[in-house]
Amino acid sequence: MKVYPEKLASHLKNTDSPIYIVSGDEPLLVQEACDQIRSGLKDAGYTERELFHAEANFDWQQVLFSASSMSLFAEQKLIEIRMSSIRPGDKGAALQAYVENPAPGTIILLVMPRLEKKVSATKWFKAIEQAGALVQIWPIELKDLPGWINTRFGKAGLKASREAVAIMAERIEGNLLAAVQEIERLKLLSSDGTIDVADVVEGVANSSRYDVFTLLDAAVAGDTRRTLKIVQGLKLEGVDVLYILAMLSRELRSLASMAGELKATSLDAALKKGRVWAKRREPVSRCLRDHPAREFQELLSRLSDIDQMVKGILNGNPWDELTSVVMALAGAAVTPRQIG
């Protein structure tokens, strides 16, 4: 059963599940959901907690043994399992066996990374989802970030101006934990409970954290300012250029293929064949309208040059050329590097 994060408190008051699954890649929101589950179960009498870290070669029989063992300290206990990956295997069989015959007085909290479609379709995962409660945590989208920040200010007893919220959103994008820490710090510094632009500019560090997929989304959407900011952030964070090239190459090949399809079919048909999910249809459509197929092919060719720069075969700065490519994808007027 799926439980939305905002409905979790109500679920905990009215329902007992033998297993709770919290899945997502946003550390703060995952942590808060887990804290809420722990607190709710503790109020319900689950006062003992055992913690397991399921790394490679983890013995899942430990979990089954613990679940079936009587506690010396409490009648009810919570077993928390933190998984570093969600690949099916022995873990699936063990968890499926547990939910088919759950131990009385024991609840499992399973914390895992973002759930992949192929994992959610497995027999073992379907079994534990049907028996328990699945809480999926999704990142806060850029358009929703100001509202989220404003709500956090309110929970901290602060009133922030719209401009202050907008600046904070820009500075902490992709790093919600930093946002909460900065709000708590501003709370300590504020004398009247109000936060303006000057407070944020002077006090909030630039704590943005990006990933390659955020970069691709910004470029495809034609947001040149954000694209430049993200690629510069990735460079400062020391992200491997070759990894970015691999993801960017896949994106460009997909765009080139869809652009080619447009010669013989409709935009909707091309997007469907390209398996573009709903939230990306609008930016991808814009990108396909703004760039002919040959431009995507030209950008792919430039990625090959960057690969050779990284490997020392060609002279040049890989990051400079990479920035030029993603900015060109975003629609900026840039001049390709001349390679001799």
C-alpha positions as CSV (number, residue, x, y, z in Angstrom):
1,M,0.0,0.0,0.0
2,K,1.3,3.4,-1.0
3,V,1.2,6.1,1.7
4,Y,1.9,9.7,0.8
5,P,4.4,11.4,3.2
6,E,1.8,14.1,4.1
7,K,-0.6,11.2,5.1
8,L,2.0,9.3,7.1
9,A,1.0,10.7,10.5
10,S,-2.7,9.7,10.0
11,H,-1.7,6.2,8.8
12,L,0.5,5.6,11.9
13,K,-2.4,6.5,14.2
14,N,-5.0,4.3,12.5
15,T,-3.1,1.4,10.9
16,D,-0.5,-1.2,11.9
17,S,1.7,-2.5,9.0
18,P,4.2,-5.3,9.5
19,I,6.7,-3.5,7.3
20,Y,7.3,0.2,6.3
21,I,9.4,1.0,3.3
22,V,10.8,4.5,2.9
23,S,12.4,5.0,-0.5
24,G,14.1,8.1,-1.9
25,D,17.3,10.0,-2.6
26,E,16.6,13.2,-0.7
27,P,18.4,12.6,2.7
28,L,16.5,15.2,4.7
29,L,13.0,14.1,3.6
30,V,13.9,10.4,4.0
31,Q,15.3,11.1,7.5
32,E,12.1,13.0,8.5
33,A,9.8,10.3,7.3
34,C,11.8,7.7,9.2
35,D,11.8,9.9,12.3
36,Q,8.0,10.1,12.1
37,I,7.6,6.4,11.8
38,R,10.0,5.7,14.7
39,S,8.2,8.3,16.9
40,G,4.7,7.0,16.0
41,L,5.7,3.4,16.6
42,K,7.4,4.3,19.9
43,D,4.1,5.9,21.1
44,A,2.4,2.7,20.1
45,G,4.7,0.7,22.4
46,Y,7.5,-0.3,20.1
47,T,10.2,0.9,22.5
48,E,13.0,-1.4,21.4
49,R,14.9,-0.8,18.1
50,E,17.5,-2.9,16.3
51,L,19.5,-1.4,13.5
52,F,21.0,-3.4,10.5
53,H,23.1,-2.0,7.6
54,A,22.5,-4.2,4.6
55,E,25.7,-3.9,2.5
56,A,27.1,-6.4,0.0
57,N,27.0,-10.1,1.3
58,F,24.7,-9.1,4.2
59,D,23.2,-12.2,5.9
60,W,19.5,-11.6,5.8
61,Q,18.9,-14.5,8.1
62,Q,20.0,-12.2,10.9
63,V,16.9,-10.2,10.3
64,L,14.6,-13.2,10.3
65,F,16.2,-14.5,13.5
66,S,15.9,-11.2,15.2
67,A,12.3,-10.8,14.2
68,S,11.4,-14.2,15.6
69,S,13.4,-13.8,18.8
70,M,11.7,-12.7,22.0
71,S,12.9,-9.4,23.3
72,L,14.4,-9.2,26.8
73,F,13.6,-5.5,27.2
74,A,10.2,-4.9,25.5
75,E,7.2,-6.7,24.2
76,Q,7.3,-4.9,20.9
77,K,10.3,-3.9,18.8
78,L,11.2,-2.1,15.6
79,I,13.8,-3.6,13.3
80,E,15.3,-1.0,11.0
81,I,17.2,-2.0,7.9
82,R,19.2,0.5,5.9
83,M,19.9,-0.8,2.4
84,S,22.7,0.7,0.3
85,S,21.1,-0.6,-2.9
86,I,17.8,-2.0,-4.0
87,R,18.9,-4.8,-6.3
88,P,16.8,-8.0,-5.9
89,G,18.5,-11.1,-4.6
90,D,18.6,-12.9,-1.3
91,K,17.2,-9.8,0.4
92,G,14.0,-10.2,-1.7
93,A,13.4,-13.8,-0.6
94,A,14.1,-13.1,3.0
95,L,11.7,-10.0,3.1
96,Q,9.0,-11.9,1.2
97,A,9.3,-14.8,3.7
98,Y,8.9,-12.4,6.6
99,V,5.8,-10.5,5.3
100,E,4.1,-13.8,4.5
101,N,4.5,-14.8,8.1
102,P,5.2,-11.7,10.2
103,A,6.4,-12.1,13.8
104,P,3.9,-10.7,16.3
105,G,5.1,-7.6,18.1
106,T,7.7,-6.8,15.5
107,I,7.7,-4.2,12.7
108,I,10.4,-3.7,10.1
109,L,11.4,-0.3,8.8
110,L,13.2,-0.7,5.4
111,V,15.1,2.4,4.2
112,M,16.3,2.2,0.6
113,P,17.4,4.5,-2.2
114,R,15.1,5.7,-4.9
115,L,12.9,2.9,-6.1
116,E,13.6,1.8,-9.7
117,K,10.7,0.6,-11.9
118,K,12.3,-2.8,-12.6
119,V,12.6,-3.4,-8.8
120,S,9.1,-2.4,-8.1
121,A,7.9,-5.0,-10.6
122,T,9.7,-7.9,-8.9
123,K,7.7,-10.5,-7.1
124,W,9.5,-9.9,-3.8
125,F,8.9,-6.2,-3.8
126,K,5.2,-6.5,-4.8
127,A,4.7,-8.9,-1.9
128,I,6.2,-6.6,0.8
129,E,4.4,-3.5,-0.7
130,Q,1.1,-5.3,-0.6
131,A,1.7,-6.4,3.0
132,G,3.1,-3.1,4.3
133,A,3.3,0.6,3.7
134,L,5.4,2.2,1.0
135,V,6.4,5.8,1.5
136,Q,8.1,7.2,-1.6
137,I,10.1,10.4,-1.2
138,W,10.5,12.6,-4.2
139,P,12.8,15.6,-4.6
140,I,11.3,19.1,-4.2
141,E,11.0,20.5,-7.7
142,L,12.5,23.9,-8.4
143,K,9.1,25.5,-8.9
144,D,7.9,24.2,-5.5
145,L,11.1,25.0,-3.6
146,P,10.1,28.6,-2.6
147,G,6.9,27.4,-1.2
148,W,8.7,24.6,0.7
149,I,11.2,27.1,2.1
150,N,8.5,29.6,3.1
151,T,6.7,26.8,5.0
152,R,9.9,25.9,6.8
153,F,10.4,29.5,7.8
154,G,6.8,29.5,9.2
155,K,7.5,26.3,11.2
156,A,10.6,28.0,12.7
157,G,8.4,30.9,13.8
158,L,9.9,33.3,11.2
159,K,8.3,35.5,8.5
160,A,10.5,35.9,5.4
161,S,9.9,38.3,2.5
162,R,9.2,36.9,-0.9
163,E,12.6,38.2,-2.1
164,A,14.4,36.6,0.8
165,V,12.7,33.2,0.0
166,A,13.6,33.5,-3.7
167,I,17.3,34.1,-2.9
168,M,17.5,31.3,-0.4
169,A,15.9,28.9,-3.0
170,E,18.6,29.9,-5.5
171,R,21.4,29.4,-3.0
172,I,20.4,26.0,-1.5
173,E,18.8,24.3,-4.5
174,G,19.3,20.6,-4.3
175,N,20.4,20.7,-0.7
176,L,17.4,20.7,1.6
177,L,19.4,19.8,4.7
178,A,21.4,23.0,4.2
179,A,18.2,25.0,3.9
180,V,16.9,23.7,7.3
181,Q,20.3,24.4,8.9
182,E,20.4,27.9,7.5
183,I,16.8,28.6,8.7
184,E,17.7,27.5,12.2
185,R,20.8,29.7,12.2
186,L,18.7,32.7,11.0
187,K,16.3,32.0,13.7
188,L,19.0,32.4,16.3
189,L,20.2,35.6,14.7
190,S,16.8,37.3,14.2
191,S,15.7,39.7,16.8
192,D,12.1,40.2,15.7
193,G,11.3,37.1,13.8
194,T,11.4,38.7,10.3
195,I,13.9,37.8,7.6
196,D,14.7,40.1,4.7
197,V,17.0,40.0,1.6
198,A,19.9,41.4,3.6
199,D,19.7,38.6,6.2
200,V,19.8,35.9,3.5
201,V,22.5,37.6,1.4
202,E,24.8,38.1,4.4
203,G,24.1,34.9,6.2
204,V,23.3,32.1,3.9
205,A,26.1,30.2,2.3
206,N,25.9,29.0,-1.3
207,S,25.0,25.4,-0.6
208,S,23.5,24.3,-3.9
209,R,24.0,20.7,-4.8
210,Y,23.4,19.5,-8.3
211,D,23.5,16.3,-10.3
212,V,23.9,15.5,-14.0
213,F,20.2,15.0,-14.4
214,T,19.4,18.5,-13.1
215,L,21.9,19.8,-15.6
216,L,20.2,18.0,-18.5
217,D,16.8,19.2,-17.4
218,A,17.9,22.8,-17.3
219,A,19.6,22.6,-20.7
220,V,16.7,20.9,-22.4
221,A,14.3,23.4,-20.9
222,G,16.4,26.2,-22.4
223,D,17.3,27.8,-19.1
224,T,20.8,29.2,-20.0
225,R,21.4,30.9,-16.7
226,R,20.6,27.8,-14.6
227,T,22.5,25.6,-17.0
228,L,25.7,27.6,-16.6
229,K,25.3,27.7,-12.8
230,I,24.8,24.0,-12.6
231,V,27.7,23.0,-14.8
232,Q,30.0,25.3,-12.8
233,G,28.7,23.7,-9.6
234,L,29.4,20.2,-10.9
235,K,33.0,21.3,-11.8
236,L,33.5,22.7,-8.3
237,E,32.2,19.5,-6.7
238,G,34.7,17.5,-8.8
239,V,32.2,15.4,-10.7
240,D,33.8,13.1,-13.3
241,V,33.6,14.7,-16.7
242,L,33.3,11.3,-18.4
243,Y,30.2,10.5,-16.3
244,I,28.6,13.7,-17.5
245,L,29.6,12.9,-21.0
246,A,27.9,9.5,-20.8
247,M,24.6,11.0,-19.6
248,L,24.7,13.9,-22.0
249,S,25.5,11.6,-24.9
250,R,22.5,9.4,-24.1
251,E,20.3,12.5,-23.9
252,L,21.5,13.9,-27.2
253,R,21.1,10.5,-29.0
254,S,17.5,10.4,-27.7
255,L,16.8,13.9,-28.9
256,A,18.5,13.2,-32.3
257,S,16.3,10.1,-32.7
258,M,13.1,12.0,-31.9
259,A,14.1,14.8,-34.2
260,G,14.6,12.3,-37.0
261,E,11.2,10.8,-36.3
262,L,9.5,14.2,-36.8
263,K,10.3,14.0,-40.5
264,A,7.7,11.2,-40.8
265,T,5.4,11.5,-37.8
266,S,3.8,13.8,-35.3
267,L,5.5,15.4,-32.3
268,D,3.2,13.3,-29.9
269,A,4.2,10.1,-31.7
270,A,7.9,11.0,-31.6
271,L,7.7,11.8,-27.8
272,K,5.8,8.5,-27.2
273,K,8.4,6.5,-29.1
274,G,11.2,8.3,-27.2
275,R,9.5,7.3,-23.9
276,V,9.4,10.9,-22.7
277,W,7.5,11.0,-19.4
278,A,4.8,13.5,-18.7
279,K,6.8,16.2,-16.8
280,R,9.4,16.3,-19.5
281,R,7.1,16.6,-22.5
282,E,6.9,20.3,-22.6
283,P,10.7,21.1,-22.3
284,V,11.6,18.3,-24.7
285,S,9.1,19.6,-27.2
286,R,10.6,23.0,-26.9
287,C,14.1,21.6,-27.4
288,L,13.0,19.7,-30.5
289,R,11.4,22.8,-32.0
290,D,14.5,24.9,-31.4
291,H,17.1,22.5,-32.7
292,P,17.1,20.6,-36.0
293,A,18.3,17.0,-35.9
294,R,21.7,17.9,-37.4
295,E,22.5,20.2,-34.4
296,F,22.1,17.2,-32.0
297,Q,24.5,15.2,-34.2
298,E,27.0,18.1,-34.2
299,L,26.9,18.3,-30.4
300,L,27.4,14.5,-30.1
301,S,30.5,14.9,-32.3
302,R,31.8,17.5,-29.9
303,L,31.4,15.1,-27.0
304,S,33.8,12.8,-28.8
305,D,36.4,15.6,-28.8
306,I,35.9,16.2,-25.1
307,D,36.5,12.5,-24.4
308,Q,39.8,12.8,-26.2
309,M,40.7,15.9,-24.3
310,V,40.1,14.1,-21.0
311,K,42.3,11.2,-22.2
312,G,45.1,13.6,-23.4
313,I,44.7,12.8,-27.1
314,L,43.6,16.3,-28.0
315,N,44.7,19.6,-26.5
316,G,42.0,21.7,-24.7
317,N,40.1,22.2,-21.5
318,P,37.3,19.5,-21.2
319,W,35.2,21.6,-18.8
320,D,35.3,24.7,-21.1
321,E,34.2,22.6,-24.1
322,L,31.6,20.7,-22.0
323,T,30.2,24.1,-20.8
324,S,30.0,25.2,-24.5
325,V,28.1,22.1,-25.5
326,V,25.4,22.2,-22.7
327,M,25.0,26.0,-23.2
328,A,24.4,25.3,-27.0
329,L,21.8,22.7,-26.1
330,A,20.2,25.3,-23.8
331,G,20.0,27.6,-26.8
332,A,22.8,30.0,-26.0
333,A,24.8,31.5,-28.9
334,V,28.2,29.9,-28.5
335,T,31.1,29.3,-30.9
336,P,32.3,25.7,-31.2
337,R,36.0,25.2,-30.3
338,Q,38.3,24.9,-33.3
339,I,40.3,21.8,-32.9
340,G,43.6,21.6,-34.8
